[in-house]
């Protein structure tokens, strides 16, 4: 019966010695394999915990690029019709013929139908010379 009494005490004593650092534990090949399997299982479970990437089966929505509409802008007076784009083109050409190598940042056009003339200012500067006859 003494063996039964001591058998219950040995594991507790061994655990106390291990905690105190008094004993060393020898791993066997089987114990090493078991610990490696546990590590692999932990890695698999960690990967399984990550949210899976869901692939959408719905058709992709195509977003239409916002583009400027094509504009046709005309000025009509005294039986005449003038396209605003042509007036702007004439203003640019006139300005660049008078001011070579000038940088154009802004253009303001003022059409006076009663005078059959378009006056303009470039980069905020105007002049009596800055006009075109329509």
N, CA, C and O atoms as a GROMACS GRO file, in nm:
protein
  536
    1UNK      N    1   0.079  -0.119   0.000
    1UNK     CA    2   0.000   0.000   0.000
    1UNK      C    3   0.083   0.126   0.000
    1UNK      O    4   0.037   0.233  -0.040
    2UNK      N    5   0.203   0.112   0.043
    2UNK     CA    6   0.290   0.229   0.043
    2UNK      C    7   0.311   0.280  -0.097
    2UNK      O    8   0.324   0.401  -0.119
    3UNK      N    9   0.315   0.191  -0.190
    3UNK     CA   10   0.336   0.234  -0.329
    3UNK      C   11   0.220   0.321  -0.376
    3UNK      O   12   0.242   0.416  -0.452
    4UNK      N   13   0.099   0.290  -0.333
    4UNK     CA   14  -0.016   0.370  -0.374
    4UNK      C   15  -0.012   0.509  -0.311
    4UNK      O   16  -0.053   0.605  -0.376
    5UNK      N   17   0.035   0.522  -0.189
    5UNK     CA   18   0.044   0.653  -0.125
    5UNK      C   19   0.147   0.741  -0.193
    5UNK      O   20   0.123   0.859  -0.217
    6UNK      N   21   0.261   0.683  -0.223
    6UNK     CA   22   0.370   0.759  -0.286
    6UNK      C   23   0.337   0.793  -0.431
    6UNK      O   24   0.382   0.896  -0.482
    7UNK      N   25   0.260   0.709  -0.497
    7UNK     CA   26   0.227   0.733  -0.638
    7UNK      C   27   0.148   0.863  -0.653
    7UNK      O   28   0.168   0.936  -0.751
    8UNK      N   29   0.061   0.892  -0.559
    8UNK     CA   30  -0.017   1.015  -0.567
    8UNK      C   31   0.066   1.138  -0.538
    8UNK      O   32   0.031   1.246  -0.585
    9UNK      N   33   0.172   1.126  -0.463
    9UNK     CA   34   0.253   1.240  -0.424
    9UNK      C   35   0.359   1.274  -0.528
    9UNK      O   36   0.398   1.390  -0.542
   10UNK      N   37   0.404   1.175  -0.602
   10UNK     CA   38   0.512   1.199  -0.696
   10UNK      C   39   0.478   1.300  -0.806
   10UNK      O   40   0.558   1.390  -0.831
   11UNK      N   41   0.364   1.290  -0.870
   11UNK     CA   42   0.338   1.390  -0.974
   11UNK      C   43   0.331   1.531  -0.919
   11UNK      O   44   0.379   1.624  -0.984
   12UNK      N   45   0.275   1.549  -0.802
   12UNK     CA   46   0.268   1.684  -0.743
   12UNK      C   47   0.407   1.733  -0.711
   12UNK      O   48   0.439   1.850  -0.734
   13UNK      N   49   0.491   1.644  -0.658
   13UNK     CA   50   0.627   1.683  -0.624
   13UNK      C   51   0.707   1.713  -0.750
   13UNK      O   52   0.785   1.808  -0.751
   14UNK      N   53   0.688   1.637  -0.855
   14UNK     CA   54   0.759   1.660  -0.980
   14UNK      C   55   0.718   1.794  -1.041
   14UNK      O   56   0.802   1.866  -1.095
   15UNK      N   57   0.590   1.827  -1.031
   15UNK     CA   58   0.542   1.954  -1.084
   15UNK      C   59   0.602   2.070  -1.008
   15UNK      O   60   0.637   2.173  -1.066
   16UNK      N   61   0.615   2.054  -0.874
   16UNK     CA   62   0.676   2.160  -0.793
   16UNK      C   63   0.822   2.178  -0.828
   16UNK      O   64   0.871   2.291  -0.835
   17UNK      N   65   0.893   2.067  -0.850
   17UNK     CA   66   1.035   2.076  -0.885
   17UNK      C   67   1.053   2.140  -1.022
   17UNK      O   68   1.148   2.216  -1.043
   18UNK      N   69   0.964   2.110  -1.117
   18UNK     CA   70   0.975   2.170  -1.250
   18UNK      C   71   0.951   2.320  -1.243
   18UNK      O   72   1.020   2.396  -1.310
   19UNK      N   73   0.854   2.362  -1.164
   19UNK     CA   74   0.824   2.503  -1.148
   19UNK      C   75   0.940   2.576  -1.084
   19UNK      O   76   0.969   2.691  -1.118
   20UNK      N   77   1.006   2.510  -0.993
   20UNK     CA   78   1.120   2.571  -0.925
   20UNK      C   79   1.246   2.565  -1.011
   20UNK      O   80   1.346   2.628  -0.978
   21UNK      N   81   1.240   2.490  -1.121
   21UNK     CA   82   1.355   2.480  -1.210
   21UNK      C   83   1.457   2.379  -1.163
   21UNK      O   84   1.572   2.383  -1.208
   22UNK      N   85   1.418   2.288  -1.074
   22UNK     CA   86   1.513   2.192  -1.020
   22UNK      C   87   1.528   2.069  -1.109
   22UNK      O   88   1.631   2.002  -1.104
   23UNK      N   89   1.429   2.040  -1.190
   23UNK     CA   90   1.440   1.920  -1.272
   23UNK      C   91   1.435   1.959  -1.419
   23UNK      O   92   1.384   2.065  -1.454
   24UNK      N   93   1.488   1.875  -1.502
   24UNK     CA   94   1.483   1.897  -1.646
   24UNK      C   95   1.396   1.789  -1.707
   24UNK      O   96   1.391   1.676  -1.658
   25UNK      N   97   1.330   1.825  -1.813
   25UNK     CA   98   1.242   1.731  -1.880
   25UNK      C   99   1.308   1.691  -2.010
   25UNK      O  100   1.350   1.776  -2.088
   26UNK      N  101   1.316   1.560  -2.032
   26UNK     CA  102   1.374   1.511  -2.156
   26UNK      C  103   1.260   1.482  -2.252
   26UNK      O  104   1.166   1.410  -2.219
   27UNK      N  105   1.270   1.539  -2.371
   27UNK     CA  106   1.169   1.515  -2.471
   27UNK      C  107   1.209   1.392  -2.551
   27UNK      O  108   1.324   1.375  -2.589
   28UNK      N  109   1.113   1.310  -2.573
   28UNK     CA  110   1.136   1.195  -2.658
   28UNK      C  111   1.097   1.231  -2.799
   28UNK      O  112   1.035   1.335  -2.821
   29UNK      N  113   1.131   1.148  -2.894
   29UNK     CA  114   1.096   1.174  -3.033
   29UNK      C  115   0.946   1.181  -3.049
   29UNK      O  116   0.896   1.264  -3.126
   30UNK      N  117   0.872   1.097  -2.979
   30UNK     CA  118   0.726   1.098  -2.987
   30UNK      C  119   0.670   1.228  -2.931
   30UNK      O  120   0.576   1.283  -2.987
   31UNK      N  121   0.727   1.277  -2.822
   31UNK     CA  122   0.680   1.402  -2.763
   31UNK      C  123   0.708   1.518  -2.856
   31UNK      O  124   0.628   1.611  -2.866
   32UNK      N  125   0.822   1.516  -2.924
   32UNK     CA  126   0.858   1.621  -3.019
   32UNK      C  127   0.760   1.622  -3.134
   32UNK      O  128   0.716   1.729  -3.177
   33UNK      N  129   0.726   1.505  -3.185
   33UNK     CA  130   0.631   1.496  -3.296
   33UNK      C  131   0.494   1.548  -3.253
   33UNK      O  132   0.427   1.617  -3.330
   34UNK      N  133   0.453   1.514  -3.132
   34UNK     CA  134   0.324   1.561  -3.081
   34UNK      C  135   0.323   1.712  -3.072
   34UNK      O  136   0.223   1.776  -3.108
   35UNK      N  137   0.433   1.772  -3.024
   35UNK     CA  138   0.436   1.918  -3.012
   35UNK      C  139   0.438   1.984  -3.150
   35UNK      O  140   0.378   2.089  -3.168
   36UNK      N  141   0.506   1.922  -3.249
   36UNK     CA  142   0.507   1.976  -3.384
   36UNK      C  143   0.368   1.970  -3.446
   36UNK      O  144   0.326   2.063  -3.515
   37UNK      N  145   0.296   1.862  -3.421
   37UNK     CA  146   0.160   1.849  -3.471
   37UNK      C  147   0.071   1.957  -3.411
   37UNK      O  148  -0.012   2.016  -3.479
   38UNK      N  149   0.090   1.982  -3.281
   38UNK     CA  150   0.010   2.086  -3.216
   38UNK      C  151   0.037   2.223  -3.277
   38UNK      O  152  -0.056   2.301  -3.296
   39UNK      N  153   0.164   2.252  -3.308
   39UNK     CA  154   0.200   2.381  -3.368
   39UNK      C  155   0.134   2.394  -3.505
   39UNK      O  156   0.080   2.499  -3.539
   40UNK      N  157   0.139   2.284  -3.583
   40UNK     CA  158   0.077   2.289  -3.715
   40UNK      C  159  -0.074   2.307  -3.704
   40UNK      O  160  -0.134   2.380  -3.783
   41UNK      N  161  -0.137   2.241  -3.607
   41UNK     CA  162  -0.281   2.256  -3.588
   41UNK      C  163  -0.316   2.399  -3.547
   41UNK      O  164  -0.418   2.453  -3.590
   42UNK      N  165  -0.231   2.458  -3.464
   42UNK     CA  166  -0.256   2.596  -3.422
   42UNK      C  167  -0.246   2.691  -3.542
   42UNK      O  168  -0.325   2.785  -3.553
   43UNK      N  169  -0.149   2.665  -3.630
   43UNK     CA  170  -0.135   2.749  -3.749
   43UNK      C  171  -0.258   2.736  -3.838
   43UNK      O  172  -0.309   2.835  -3.890
   44UNK      N  173  -0.306   2.612  -3.856
   44UNK     CA  174  -0.424   2.590  -3.939
   44UNK      C  175  -0.546   2.657  -3.879
   44UNK      O  176  -0.626   2.718  -3.951
   45UNK      N  177  -0.561   2.647  -3.748
   45UNK     CA  178  -0.678   2.708  -3.685
   45UNK      C  179  -0.670   2.860  -3.692
   45UNK      O  180  -0.773   2.927  -3.706
   46UNK      N  181  -0.548   2.916  -3.684
   46UNK     CA  182  -0.533   3.061  -3.696
   46UNK      C  183  -0.568   3.105  -3.837
   46UNK      O  184  -0.631   3.210  -3.856
   47UNK      N  185  -0.528   3.026  -3.936
   47UNK     CA  186  -0.561   3.060  -4.074
   47UNK      C  187  -0.711   3.047  -4.098
   47UNK      O  188  -0.769   3.126  -4.172
   48UNK      N  189  -0.772   2.950  -4.034
   48UNK     CA  190  -0.916   2.930  -4.051
   48UNK      C  191  -0.994   3.043  -3.985
   48UNK      O  192  -1.105   3.074  -4.028
   49UNK      N  193  -0.939   3.104  -3.881
   49UNK     CA  194  -1.008   3.212  -3.811
   49UNK      C  195  -1.014   3.339  -3.895
   49UNK      O  196  -1.104   3.422  -3.878
   50UNK      N  197  -0.917   3.356  -3.985
   50UNK     CA  198  -0.917   3.474  -4.070
   50UNK      C  199  -1.040   3.469  -4.159
   50UNK      O  200  -1.082   3.363  -4.204
   51UNK      N  201  -1.096   3.585  -4.183
   51UNK     CA  202  -1.217   3.592  -4.265
   51UNK      C  203  -1.182   3.552  -4.407
   51UNK      O  204  -1.088   3.606  -4.465
   52UNK      N  205  -1.255   3.459  -4.464
   52UNK     CA  206  -1.227   3.419  -4.601
   52UNK      C  207  -1.265   3.531  -4.697
   52UNK      O  208  -1.360   3.607  -4.674
   53UNK      N  209  -1.190   3.540  -4.804
   53UNK     CA  210  -1.217   3.641  -4.905
   53UNK      C  211  -1.333   3.592  -4.989
   53UNK      O  212  -1.327   3.484  -5.050
   54UNK      N  213  -1.438   3.671  -4.992
   54UNK     CA  214  -1.555   3.633  -5.069
   54UNK      C  215  -1.544   3.693  -5.208
   54UNK      O  216  -1.519   3.812  -5.226
   55UNK      N  217  -1.562   3.608  -5.306
   55UNK     CA  218  -1.561   3.656  -5.443
   55UNK      C  219  -1.704   3.685  -5.484
   55UNK      O  220  -1.793   3.602  -5.467
   56UNK      N  221  -1.723   3.801  -5.536
   56UNK     CA  222  -1.857   3.844  -5.576
   56UNK      C  223  -1.891   3.781  -5.710
   56UNK      O  224  -1.812   3.785  -5.804
   57UNK      N  225  -2.008   3.726  -5.717
   57UNK     CA  226  -2.053   3.669  -5.843
   57UNK      C  227  -2.142   3.768  -5.918
   57UNK      O  228  -2.183   3.741  -6.030
   58UNK      N  229  -2.170   3.880  -5.856
   58UNK     CA  230  -2.253   3.981  -5.921
   58UNK      C  231  -2.173   4.049  -6.032
   58UNK      O  232  -2.051   4.062  -6.020
   59UNK      N  233  -2.237   4.090  -6.138
   59UNK     CA  234  -2.164   4.157  -6.246
   59UNK      C  235  -2.108   4.290  -6.196
   59UNK      O  236  -2.168   4.359  -6.114
   60UNK      N  237  -1.993   4.323  -6.249
   60UNK     CA  238  -1.929   4.448  -6.209
   60UNK      C  239  -2.007   4.566  -6.264
   60UNK      O  240  -2.056   4.564  -6.377
   61UNK      N  241  -2.019   4.668  -6.181
   61UNK     CA  242  -2.086   4.789  -6.224
   61UNK      C  243  -1.984   4.875  -6.297
   61UNK      O  244  -1.876   4.902  -6.245
   62UNK      N  245  -2.018   4.917  -6.413
   62UNK     CA  246  -1.929   5.006  -6.486
   62UNK      C  247  -1.973   5.148  -6.458
   62UNK      O  248  -2.089   5.185  -6.475
   63UNK      N  249  -1.878   5.227  -6.416
   63UNK     CA  250  -1.909   5.366  -6.387
   63UNK      C  251  -1.878   5.447  -6.512
   63UNK      O  252  -1.767   5.442  -6.566
   64UNK      N  253  -1.974   5.519  -6.555
   64UNK     CA  254  -1.956   5.601  -6.674
   64UNK      C  255  -1.867   5.719  -6.639
   64UNK      O  256  -1.886   5.787  -6.538
   65UNK      N  257  -1.770   5.742  -6.724
   65UNK     CA  258  -1.683   5.857  -6.703
   65UNK      C  259  -1.762   5.983  -6.733
   65UNK      O  260  -1.832   5.993  -6.834
   66UNK      N  261  -1.748   6.076  -6.643
   66UNK     CA  262  -1.819   6.202  -6.663
   66UNK      C  263  -1.740   6.285  -6.763
   66UNK      O  264  -1.626   6.323  -6.739
   67UNK      N  265  -1.803   6.311  -6.875
   67UNK     CA  266  -1.739   6.392  -6.977
   67UNK      C  267  -1.826   6.514  -7.002
   67UNK      O  268  -1.947   6.514  -6.976
   68UNK      N  269  -1.764   6.614  -7.053
   68UNK     CA  270  -1.837   6.736  -7.086
   68UNK      C  271  -1.920   6.710  -7.210
   68UNK      O  272  -1.874   6.645  -7.304
   69UNK      N  273  -2.041   6.759  -7.211
   69UNK     CA  274  -2.124   6.740  -7.330
   69UNK      C  275  -2.073   6.825  -7.445
   69UNK      O  276  -2.008   6.928  -7.425
   70UNK      N  277  -2.103   6.782  -7.564
   70UNK     CA  278  -2.065   6.860  -7.681
   70UNK      C  279  -2.160   6.979  -7.688
   70UNK      O  280  -2.282   6.963  -7.686
   71UNK      N  281  -2.104   7.097  -7.697
   71UNK     CA  282  -2.184   7.220  -7.693
   71UNK      C  283  -2.174   7.292  -7.826
   71UNK      O  284  -2.065   7.309  -7.881
   72UNK      N  285  -2.286   7.334  -7.876
   72UNK     CA  286  -2.291   7.422  -7.992
   72UNK      C  287  -2.354   7.552  -7.945
   72UNK      O  288  -2.470   7.555  -7.904
   73UNK      N  289  -2.276   7.660  -7.950
   73UNK     CA  290  -2.322   7.787  -7.897
   73UNK      C  291  -2.313   7.891  -8.009
   73UNK      O  292  -2.206   7.917  -8.063
   74UNK      N  293  -2.428   7.950  -8.042
   74UNK     CA  294  -2.435   8.046  -8.151
   74UNK      C  295  -2.489   8.179  -8.101
   74UNK      O  296  -2.568   8.185  -8.008
   75UNK      N  297  -2.444   8.286  -8.167
   75UNK     CA  298  -2.493   8.420  -8.140
   75UNK      C  299  -2.563   8.466  -8.268
   75UNK      O  300  -2.504   8.467  -8.376
   76UNK      N  301  -2.690   8.504  -8.255
   76UNK     CA  302  -2.767   8.548  -8.370
   76UNK      C  303  -2.810   8.693  -8.350
   76UNK      O  304  -2.860   8.731  -8.245
   77UNK      N  305  -2.788   8.772  -8.453
   77UNK     CA  306  -2.830   8.912  -8.450
   77UNK      C  307  -2.834   8.965  -8.593
   77UNK      O  308  -2.755   8.923  -8.677
   78UNK      N  309  -2.923   9.052  -8.620
   78UNK     CA  310  -2.940   9.119  -8.751
   78UNK      C  311  -2.929   9.020  -8.867
   78UNK      O  312  -2.867   9.050  -8.969
   79UNK      N  313  -2.989   8.904  -8.851
   79UNK     CA  314  -2.988   8.806  -8.960
   79UNK      C  315  -2.857   8.731  -8.974
   79UNK      O  316  -2.839   8.657  -9.071
   80UNK      N  317  -2.766   8.749  -8.882
   80UNK     CA  318  -2.637   8.678  -8.887
   80UNK      C  319  -2.635   8.571  -8.779
   80UNK      O  320  -2.703   8.581  -8.677
   81UNK      N  321  -2.555   8.469  -8.803
   81UNK     CA  322  -2.535   8.365  -8.702
   81UNK      C  323  -2.385   8.338  -8.693
   81UNK      O  324  -2.320   8.306  -8.792
   82UNK      N  325  -2.330   8.351  -8.570
   82UNK     CA  326  -2.187   8.332  -8.547
   82UNK      C  327  -2.170   8.227  -8.438
   82UNK      O  328  -2.234   8.234  -8.334
   83UNK      N  329  -2.084   8.129  -8.463
   83UNK     CA  330  -2.056   8.026  -8.362
   83UNK      C  331  -1.959   8.083  -8.258
   83UNK      O  332  -1.859   8.146  -8.293
   84UNK      N  333  -1.993   8.061  -8.131
   84UNK     CA  334  -1.909   8.115  -8.023
   84UNK      C  335  -1.768   8.056  -8.028
   84UNK      O  336  -1.671   8.125  -7.997
   85UNK      N  337  -1.756   7.930  -8.067
   85UNK     CA  338  -1.624   7.867  -8.077
   85UNK      C  339  -1.536   7.936  -8.179
   85UNK      O  340  -1.415   7.948  -8.160
   86UNK      N  341  -1.598   7.980  -8.289
   86UNK     CA  342  -1.521   8.051  -8.392
   86UNK      C  343  -1.476   8.187  -8.341
   86UNK      O  344  -1.366   8.233  -8.374
   87UNK      N  345  -1.561   8.252  -8.262
   87UNK     CA  346  -1.523   8.381  -8.204
   87UNK      C  347  -1.405   8.363  -8.110
   87UNK      O  348  -1.310   8.441  -8.115
   88UNK      N  349  -1.410   8.261  -8.026
   88UNK     CA  350  -1.302   8.235  -7.932
   88UNK      C  351  -1.172   8.204  -8.006
   88UNK      O  352  -1.065   8.251  -7.966
   89UNK      N  353  -1.180   8.125  -8.111
   89UNK     CA  354  -1.062   8.091  -8.190
   89UNK      C  355  -1.001   8.217  -8.253
   89UNK      O  356  -0.880   8.234  -8.252
   90UNK      N  357  -1.087   8.305  -8.306
   90UNK     CA  358  -1.040   8.430  -8.367
   90UNK      C  359  -0.976   8.521  -8.263
   90UNK      O  360  -0.877   8.589  -8.292
   91UNK      N  361  -1.032   8.523  -8.140
   91UNK     CA  362  -0.975   8.604  -8.032
   91UNK      C  363  -0.835   8.554  -7.998
   91UNK      O  364  -0.743   8.635  -7.986
   92UNK      N  365  -0.816   8.424  -7.983
   92UNK     CA  366  -0.684   8.368  -7.950
   92UNK      C  367  -0.582   8.403  -8.058
   92UNK      O  368  -0.471   8.446  -8.028
   93UNK      N  369  -0.621   8.383  -8.183
   93UNK     CA  370  -0.529   8.413  -8.294
   93UNK      C  371  -0.492   8.561  -8.298
   93UNK      O  372  -0.376   8.595  -8.320
   94UNK      N  373  -0.590   8.648  -8.276
   94UNK     CA  374  -0.564   8.792  -8.277
   94UNK      C  375  -0.469   8.832  -8.166
   94UNK      O  376  -0.375   8.908  -8.187
   95UNK      N  377  -0.494   8.778  -8.046
   95UNK     CA  378  -0.409   8.812  -7.932
   95UNK      C  379  -0.266   8.764  -7.954
   95UNK      O  380  -0.171   8.839  -7.930
   96UNK      N  381  -0.250   8.641  -7.999
   96UNK     CA  382  -0.116   8.586  -8.018
   96UNK      C  383  -0.042   8.654  -8.133
   96UNK      O  384   0.081   8.655  -8.135
   97UNK      N  385  -0.115   8.711  -8.229
   97UNK     CA  386  -0.048   8.784  -8.337
   97UNK      C  387   0.006   8.918  -8.286
   97UNK      O  388   0.102   8.972  -8.340
   98UNK      N  389  -0.058   8.972  -8.180
   98UNK     CA  390  -0.014   9.099  -8.123
   98UNK      C  391   0.087   9.080  -8.010
   98UNK      O  392   0.172   9.166  -7.988
   99UNK      N  393   0.078   8.971  -7.939
   99UNK     CA  394   0.165   8.944  -7.824
   99UNK      C  395   0.232   8.808  -7.844
   99UNK      O  396   0.182   8.706  -7.797
  100UNK      N  397   0.342   8.806  -7.912
  100UNK     CA  398   0.411   8.679  -7.937
  100UNK      C  399   0.469   8.623  -7.807
  100UNK      O  400   0.510   8.698  -7.718
  101UNK      N  401   0.472   8.492  -7.798
  101UNK     CA  402   0.527   8.421  -7.681
  101UNK      C  403   0.457   8.456  -7.551
  101UNK      O  404   0.518   8.451  -7.444
  102UNK      N  405   0.330   8.492  -7.560
  102UNK     CA  406   0.254   8.526  -7.439
  102UNK      C  407   0.182   8.401  -7.389
  102UNK      O  408   0.133   8.320  -7.467
  103UNK      N  409   0.175   8.388  -7.257
  103UNK     CA  410   0.102   8.276  -7.196
  103UNK      C  411  -0.041   8.321  -7.171
  103UNK      O  412  -0.066   8.422  -7.106
  104UNK      N  413  -0.136   8.244  -7.222
  104UNK     CA  414  -0.277   8.276  -7.206
  104UNK      C  415  -0.332   8.190  -7.094
  104UNK      O  416  -0.336   8.067  -7.106
  105UNK      N  417  -0.375   8.254  -6.986
  105UNK     CA  418  -0.434   8.181  -6.874
  105UNK      C  419  -0.585   8.196  -6.872
  105UNK      O  420  -0.658   8.100  -6.849
  106UNK      N  421  -0.632   8.317  -6.896
  106UNK     CA  422  -0.777   8.342  -6.899
  106UNK      C  423  -0.811   8.431  -7.018
  106UNK      O  424  -0.732   8.515  -7.060
  107UNK      N  425  -0.932   8.409  -7.071
  107UNK     CA  426  -0.983   8.492  -7.180
  107UNK      C  427  -1.127   8.530  -7.146
  107UNK      O  428  -1.207   8.445  -7.108
  108UNK      N  429  -1.157   8.657  -7.161
  108UNK     CA  430  -1.293   8.707  -7.142
  108UNK      C  431  -1.335   8.772  -7.273
  108UNK      O  432  -1.264   8.858  -7.325
  109UNK      N  433  -1.450   8.733  -7.326
  109UNK     CA  434  -1.498   8.785  -7.454
  109UNK      C  435  -1.630   8.858  -7.431
  109UNK      O  436  -1.719   8.807  -7.362
  110UNK      N  437  -1.640   8.976  -7.488
  110UNK     CA  438  -1.761   9.058  -7.479
  110UNK      C  439  -1.809   9.086  -7.621
  110UNK      O  440  -1.742   9.159  -7.696
  111UNK      N  441  -1.922   9.030  -7.659
  111UNK     CA  442  -1.976   9.049  -7.794
  111UNK      C  443  -2.074   9.165  -7.791
  111UNK      O  444  -2.166   9.169  -7.709
  112UNK      N  445  -2.054   9.261  -7.883
  112UNK     CA  446  -2.145   9.374  -7.897
  112UNK      C  447  -2.205   9.365  -8.037
  112UNK      O  448  -2.147   9.415  -8.134
  113UNK      N  449  -2.322   9.301  -8.048
  113UNK     CA  450  -2.382   9.282  -8.181
  113UNK      C  451  -2.412   9.413  -8.254
  113UNK      O  452  -2.398   9.420  -8.376
  114UNK      N  453  -2.452   9.515  -8.180
  114UNK     CA  454  -2.484   9.642  -8.246
  114UNK      C  455  -2.363   9.705  -8.313
  114UNK      O  456  -2.379   9.784  -8.406
  115UNK      N  457  -2.243   9.671  -8.268
  115UNK     CA  458  -2.120   9.723  -8.329
  115UNK      C  459  -2.055   9.619  -8.421
  115UNK      O  460  -1.955   9.648  -8.486
  116UNK      N  461  -2.114   9.497  -8.426
  116UNK     CA  462  -2.058   9.387  -8.506
  116UNK      C  463  -1.913   9.358  -8.465
  116UNK      O  464  -1.827   9.332  -8.550
  117UNK      N  465  -1.888   9.364  -8.332
  117UNK     CA  466  -1.752   9.351  -8.279
  117UNK      C  467  -1.753   9.266  -8.152
  117UNK      O  468  -1.850   9.263  -8.078
  118UNK      N  469  -1.641   9.198  -8.130
  118UNK     CA  470  -1.620   9.125  -8.005
  118UNK      C  471  -1.493   9.182  -7.941
  118UNK      O  472  -1.386   9.182  -8.001
  119UNK      N  473  -1.507   9.230  -7.818
  119UNK     CA  474  -1.394   9.282  -7.742
  119UNK      C  475  -1.347   9.172  -7.647
  119UNK      O  476  -1.426   9.087  -7.606
  120UNK      N  477  -1.220   9.173  -7.613
  120UNK     CA  478  -1.170   9.068  -7.524
  120UNK      C  479  -1.063   9.119  -7.430
  120UNK      O  480  -1.000   9.222  -7.454
  121UNK      N  481  -1.046   9.046  -7.323
  121UNK     CA  482  -0.938   9.072  -7.226
  121UNK      C  483  -0.868   8.938  -7.202
  121UNK      O  484  -0.933   8.834  -7.190
  122UNK      N  485  -0.737   8.943  -7.197
  122UNK     CA  486  -0.658   8.821  -7.174
  122UNK      C  487  -0.580   8.838  -7.045
  122UNK      O  488  -0.514   8.940  -7.024
  123UNK      N  489  -0.589   8.739  -6.960
  123UNK     CA  490  -0.524   8.740  -6.829
  123UNK      C  491  -0.563   8.864  -6.748
  123UNK      O  492  -0.483   8.918  -6.672
  124UNK      N  493  -0.687   8.908  -6.767
  124UNK     CA  494  -0.738   9.021  -6.690
  124UNK      C  495  -0.700   9.156  -6.747
  124UNK      O  496  -0.736   9.259  -6.689
  125UNK      N  497  -0.629   9.160  -6.858
  125UNK     CA  498  -0.588   9.287  -6.918
  125UNK      C  499  -0.657   9.307  -7.052
  125UNK      O  500  -0.657   9.218  -7.138
  126UNK      N  501  -0.716   9.423  -7.069
  126UNK     CA  502  -0.783   9.458  -7.194
  126UNK      C  503  -0.719   9.580  -7.256
  126UNK      O  504  -0.638   9.649  -7.194
  127UNK      N  505  -0.758   9.605  -7.381
  127UNK     CA  506  -0.706   9.721  -7.452
  127UNK      C  507  -0.804   9.755  -7.564
  127UNK      O  508  -0.884   9.671  -7.604
  128UNK      N  509  -0.798   9.877  -7.612
  128UNK     CA  510  -0.881   9.914  -7.726
  128UNK      C  511  -0.841   9.835  -7.850
  128UNK      O  512  -0.921   9.819  -7.942
  129UNK      N  513  -0.720   9.787  -7.853
  129UNK     CA  514  -0.672   9.708  -7.966
  129UNK      C  515  -0.722   9.564  -7.961
  129UNK      O  516  -0.718   9.493  -8.061
  130UNK      N  517  -0.770   9.520  -7.845
  130UNK     CA  518  -0.814   9.382  -7.828
  130UNK      C  519  -0.960   9.369  -7.870
  130UNK      O  520  -1.050   9.362  -7.788
  131UNK      N  521  -0.980   9.364  -8.003
  131UNK     CA  522  -1.114   9.348  -8.056
  131UNK      C  523  -1.104   9.281  -8.192
  131UNK      O  524  -1.003   9.288  -8.262
  132UNK      N  525  -1.212   9.215  -8.227
  132UNK     CA  526  -1.222   9.156  -8.360
  132UNK      C  527  -1.356   9.194  -8.421
  132UNK      O  528  -1.456   9.207  -8.350
  133UNK      N  529  -1.357   9.213  -8.551
  133UNK     CA  530  -1.481   9.246  -8.622
  133UNK      C  531  -1.546   9.114  -8.661
  133UNK      O  532  -1.482   9.025  -8.716
  134UNK      N  533  -1.675   9.103  -8.631
  134UNK     CA  534  -1.747   8.979  -8.662
  134UNK      C  535  -1.798   8.977  -8.800
  134UNK      O  536  -1.862   8.879  -8.841
   0.00000   0.00000   0.00000
